[in-house]
Amino acid sequence: MPYLKSKVSRALDKAHHQSSPAQDVKIEETESSSQSACKKEEIPSPQQTVGFKPFPKSVPKTKVEPSSKKSPQSFQASKKDIQSNKNIVKNYARAMVNFAVSTHALPYLDKILQDEEDVNLNDFRMYMQERKEDITSIKNLRELLLINDDDEEQVVAFKRIFRATCVVFIKFFSVNWIYSSKVGDKITHVRYRFKILRRVRNPEHFTYLENFSKTK
């Protein structure tokens, strides 16, 4: 019996030594495969590398078309300018009529009337007084300056005289009138002097306010 037990024990030890290298190899292979798998997992993708910035996608540029519509502010400003220009012309028209019938115009009227026949000073002043209250717009002023084919000879003479007195007023009296009167926006009134003067000399161009304000 003791002999049989020792034989069996030796056989088991031998079997154990024969099987252990294969298991070691298998374990090593398992560990190496797991390490390689870990290494594969640890390799970063190109997007994960340090300092990598993906190229931005090119976005087509959109052309912004300028808006042709006027803003409410610009529309209000243009409306205000038109009204201001209208008041300036009306102020000039009344001032020129007042000057024509004033004593300041008498020295100039004496010379102007020398070139006119069958017209006296009183008739001219009466003619201007009757139309003084009607000067409220460019249209009224233009009618008082522009000579028409169907005008009577006396009316033609009155218009020529009035045109001459307007030139005198704008040249020599308008600046003093602007700064001594209650008109607003005095600088703009001064700027309009030569525009008014050109249209007094050529009343056929003294048309609507839009054309007047755009013409230099």
C-alpha positions in Angstrom: 0.0 0.0 0.0 2.6 2.6 0.9 4.4 1.8 -2.3 1.2 2.3 -4.4 0.5 5.6 -2.7 4.0 6.9 -3.5 3.7 5.8 -7.1 0.5 7.6 -7.5 2.0 10.7 -5.9 4.9 10.7 -8.3 2.6 10.3 -11.3 0.5 13.3 -10.2 3.7 15.4 -9.8 4.9 14.5 -13.2 1.6 15.3 -14.8 1.6 18.7 -13.0 5.0 19.6 -14.3 4.1 18.7 -17.9 1.0 20.8 -17.9 2.3 24.0 -16.3 4.5 25.3 -19.3 1.5 25.2 -21.6 -0.6 27.1 -19.1 2.2 29.7 -18.7 2.4 30.1 -22.4 -1.4 30.4 -22.6 -1.4 33.0 -19.8 1.4 35.0 -21.4 -0.4 34.9 -24.7 -3.6 36.2 -23.0 -1.6 39.0 -21.2 0.2 40.0 -24.4 -3.1 40.1 -26.4 -4.7 42.2 -23.7 -1.8 44.6 -23.6 -1.9 44.9 -27.4 -5.6 45.6 -27.2 -4.9 48.2 -24.6 -2.3 49.8 -26.8 -4.6 49.9 -29.7 -7.3 51.6 -27.6 -4.7 54.1 -26.3 -3.7 55.3 -29.9 -5.6 58.6 -30.4 -7.5 59.3 -33.6 -6.3 62.3 -35.7 -9.1 64.4 -34.2 -8.0 63.6 -30.7 -4.3 64.6 -31.1 -3.0 67.5 -29.1 -3.2 70.9 -30.9 -5.4 69.6 -33.6 -8.0 72.0 -35.0 -10.3 70.8 -37.7 -10.4 72.9 -40.8 -13.5 75.1 -40.9 -15.9 74.4 -43.7 -15.9 77.1 -46.3 -19.2 79.1 -46.1 -20.2 80.9 -49.2 -20.3 84.7 -48.8 -23.7 86.2 -49.1 -23.9 89.6 -50.8 -25.9 92.1 -48.8 -27.9 94.3 -51.1 -28.4 97.8 -49.9 -31.9 98.6 -49.0 -33.6 101.0 -51.3 -36.3 101.9 -48.8 -35.9 105.1 -46.9 -36.0 104.8 -43.1 -38.8 106.7 -41.3 -36.1 109.1 -39.9 -34.8 110.0 -43.4 -38.3 110.4 -44.7 -39.2 112.8 -41.9 -35.9 114.7 -42.4 -36.7 115.1 -46.2 -40.2 116.3 -45.4 -38.8 118.8 -42.9 -36.2 120.1 -45.4 -38.9 120.6 -48.1 -41.1 122.6 -45.6 -38.1 124.6 -44.5 -37.2 125.5 -48.2 -40.8 126.5 -48.8 -40.8 128.8 -45.9 -37.5 130.4 -47.0 -38.9 131.2 -50.5 -42.1 132.6 -49.0 -40.1 134.8 -46.6 -37.9 136.1 -49.4 -41.0 136.8 -51.6 -42.7 138.9 -48.9 -39.5 140.7 -48.0 -39.0 141.7 -51.7 -42.5 143.0 -52.0 -42.2 144.9 -48.8 -39.0 146.4 -50.0 -40.5 147.4 -53.4 -43.2 149.6 -51.7 -40.9 150.9 -48.9 -39.0 154.2 -48.7 -35.7 152.3 -48.9 -36.4 151.5 -52.6 -37.2 155.1 -53.6 -33.7 156.1 -54.7 -33.4 153.0 -56.8 -37.0 153.3 -58.2 -36.3 156.8 -59.5 -33.5 155.4 -61.7 -35.5 152.3 -62.8 -38.6 154.3 -63.7 -36.5 156.4 -66.1 -36.3 153.4 -68.5 -40.1 152.8 -68.4 -42.6 154.9 -70.4 -46.2 155.8 -69.2 -45.6 154.3 -65.7 -45.4 156.4 -62.5 -44.3 155.5 -59.0 -47.8 155.6 -57.4 -49.3 153.2 -60.0 -46.4 150.7 -59.4 -46.7 150.9 -55.6 -50.5 150.4 -55.8 -50.0 147.4 -58.1 -47.6 145.8 -55.6 -49.8 146.6 -52.6 -52.7 144.7 -54.2 -50.6 141.6 -54.7 -48.7 141.7 -51.4 -51.0 139.4 -49.5 -51.1 136.8 -52.4 -47.4 136.0 -52.2 -47.6 132.7 -50.3 -45.7 130.3 -52.6 -43.2 130.0 -55.4 -46.0 129.9 -57.9 -47.3 133.3 -56.8 -43.9 134.9 -56.8 -43.2 133.4 -60.3 -46.4 134.9 -61.6 -45.4 138.3 -60.3 -42.0 138.1 -62.1 -42.6 136.2 -65.3 -43.8 138.2 -68.3 -46.5 136.5 -70.3 -47.5 137.1 -73.9 -51.0 138.1 -73.0 -49.9 140.7 -70.3 -50.8 144.3 -70.9 -48.0 146.8 -71.5 -48.4 148.4 -68.1 -48.3 145.0 -66.3 -45.2 144.1 -68.3 -43.6 147.3 -67.1 -44.6 146.7 -63.5 -43.0 143.2 -63.6 -39.8 144.6 -65.0 -39.7 147.2 -62.3 -40.4 144.6 -59.6 -37.7 142.3 -60.9 -35.2 145.2 -60.8 -36.1 146.0 -57.2 -35.8 142.4 -56.2 -32.2 142.3 -57.5 -31.4 145.4 -55.5 -32.9 143.9 -52.4 -31.0 140.6 -52.6 -27.7 142.2 -53.4 -27.7 145.1 -50.8 -30.4 144.6 -48.2 -31.1 140.9 -47.8 -28.4 140.1 -45.3 -29.4 142.9 -43.0 -33.1 141.9 -43.3 -32.2 138.2 -42.4 -30.3 139.1 -39.2 -32.7 141.8 -38.0 -35.9 139.9 -38.7 -37.5 137.0 -36.8 -36.9 134.4 -39.5 -35.6 131.1 -38.3 -32.5 129.3 -39.7 -30.7 132.5 -40.7 -27.7 130.7 -42.1 -29.8 128.8 -44.6 -31.5 132.0 -45.6 -28.1 133.6 -46.4 -27.1 130.5 -48.4 -30.3 130.9 -50.5 -29.5 134.4 -51.6 -27.8 133.6 -54.9 -30.3 130.9 -55.7 -33.1 133.4 -55.3 -31.2 136.0 -57.3 -30.7 133.7 -60.3 -34.3 132.8 -60.4 -35.4 136.4 -60.1 -33.3 137.2 -63.1 -34.7 134.1 -64.9 -38.2 133.5 -63.5 -39.0 130.9 -66.2 -36.7 128.6 -64.1 -38.5 129.5 -60.9 -40.6 126.3 -60.9 -41.7 123.8 -58.3 -40.0 123.5 -55.0 -38.4 120.0 -55.8 -36.7 121.4 -58.9 -35.7 124.5 -57.0 -34.2 122.7 -54.1 -32.2 120.3 -56.2 -30.8 122.9 -58.6 -27.5 124.4 -57.5 
